Amino acid sequence: VQLQASGGGLVQPGGSLRLSCTASGSIFSINTMGWYRQAPGKQRELVATITSSGSPTYADSVKGRYTISRDNAKNLVSLQMISLKPEDAADYYCYGRINFRDYWGQGTLVTVSS
């Protein structure tokens, strides 16, 4: 099982980005999927998660600016980010509870700078 993330990049403050992550491999069950982030010198923190039934959870710092969604048919989870701030800059990691185990994708870098 692998998680492949994409969509990071450089964006100006106030800008938008969309991250995507697809799970592949021998999959018979996907429960929660989500995104975490880790800035230099800081611990990895939860950004947003979404259950298999589509119920989202957000960190307070991103509520109202980020939207998580998923396409169960495609084993895909996405994160739409708007009104980005410099403090949102980090490596973003995709997460999935797949086949009753935790899996992580590689980080995708989000840089917010003018």
WOHU-V196336 format. One record per residue. N is the residue number from 1. RES is the residue in three letters. SS is DSSP state (A for helix, B for strand, O for the rest). OMEGA is omega in whole degrees, -180 to 180 (none if undefined). Layout:
N,RES,SS,OMEGA
N,RES,SS,OMEGA
//
This chain:
1,VAL,O,178
2,GLN,B,171
3,LEU,B,-179
4,GLN,B,-179
5,ALA,B,178
6,SER,B,172
7,GLY,O,179
8,GLY,O,179
9,GLY,B,-180
10,LEU,B,179
11,VAL,B,178
12,GLN,O,175
13,PRO,O,-176
14,GLY,O,-178
15,GLY,O,-175
16,SER,O,173
17,LEU,B,176
18,ARG,B,177
19,LEU,B,177
20,SER,B,180
21,CYS,B,-179
22,THR,B,176
23,ALA,B,180
24,SER,B,-180
25,GLY,O,-179
26,SER,O,-173
27,ILE,O,174
28,PHE,O,-179
29,SER,O,172
30,ILE,B,178
31,ASN,B,-178
32,THR,B,170
33,MET,B,-180
34,GLY,B,-178
35,TRP,B,172
36,TYR,B,176
37,ARG,B,179
38,GLN,B,176
39,ALA,O,180
40,PRO,O,177
41,GLY,O,-179
42,LYS,O,178
43,GLN,O,175
44,ARG,O,-178
45,GLU,B,178
46,LEU,B,175
47,VAL,B,-179
48,ALA,B,173
49,THR,B,179
50,ILE,B,-179
51,THR,O,-180
52,SER,O,178
53,SER,O,174
54,GLY,O,180
55,SER,O,-175
56,PRO,B,171
57,THR,B,-178
58,TYR,B,168
59,ALA,O,-179
60,ASP,O,-175
61,SER,O,-177
62,VAL,O,-179
63,LYS,O,-180
64,GLY,O,180
65,ARG,O,-179
66,TYR,B,175
67,THR,B,178
68,ILE,B,178
69,SER,B,178
70,ARG,B,176
71,ASP,B,-175
72,ASN,A,-180
73,ALA,A,-178
74,LYS,A,-176
75,ASN,O,-171
76,LEU,B,171
77,VAL,B,-178
78,SER,B,178
79,LEU,B,175
80,GLN,B,-177
81,MET,B,177
82,ILE,O,178
83,SER,O,-176
84,LEU,O,-179
85,LYS,O,177
86,PRO,A,-179
87,GLU,A,174
88,ASP,A,-178
89,ALA,O,-177
90,ALA,B,165
91,ASP,B,-180
92,TYR,B,-177
93,TYR,B,175
94,CYS,B,-180
95,TYR,B,174
96,GLY,B,172
97,ARG,B,-170
98,ILE,B,-179
99,ASN,O,176
100,PHE,O,176
101,ARG,B,179
102,ASP,B,177
103,TYR,B,179
104,TRP,B,172
105,GLY,O,175
106,GLN,O,-179
107,GLY,O,171
108,THR,B,-170
109,LEU,B,173
110,VAL,B,179
111,THR,B,180
112,VAL,B,-175
113,SER,O,176
114,SER,O,none
//
